[in-house]
Amino acid sequence: MGRVIGAQGILGWVKIKTYTESVDSLADYPIWWLGDEQHPWSEITVEAFAVHSKGLVAKFPGSNDRTAAEKYQGLLVAVPRSSLPPQPEDEYYWSDLIGLTVVNLAGECLGVVDNLMDTGANQVLCVLEDLSKKNRGELLIPFIASAIKQVNLTEKVIRVDWSADWAAKR
């Protein structure tokens, strides 16, 4: 849901880059999980937070100076899945879509969702093309009704109206 991008000031606060719809969404969750591939995930209580210069800053217990805050730099911020509100039908958390196989209406596997990005106009699936393709690359598919025909979380498949030729013509 975010990443600690550095220390803020000299009193132990950290700057958070949020991956949420609104900057202060993380403030709704008093308990966060911090970690990444190199650091084990650990639960932390947020002591205080503030929206500051178009970003979020937070204070963790025991982080009372800049040196302590710098130790958090680079860590990812997550919240327990059970804390998230249920999504309405036909809406998905990005984490639900990452790793799903993307198949077009002709039944061709286009690849696997590696990430999503928000362009402002709409979200875009970043699909790593099928490993069996010679010139493997990234395929960008807008997450809009005309392109996304079905998301099946049970089968772990997204069906799209997207030609395999469009991928080759990038």
URBELPE-V933052 format. One record per helix or strand of 2 or more residues. SS is the DSSP state (H for helix, E for strand). FROM is the first residue (numbers start at 1). TO is the last residue. If there is no record, write none. Layout:
SS,FROM,TO  SS,FROM,TO
//
This chain:
E,2,8  E,13,18  H,25,28  E,31,35  E,42,52  E,55,60  H,66,70  E,76,78  H,81,83  H,94,97  E,101,104  E,109,118  E,123,129  E,138,142  E,148,152  E,157,160  H,164,168
//
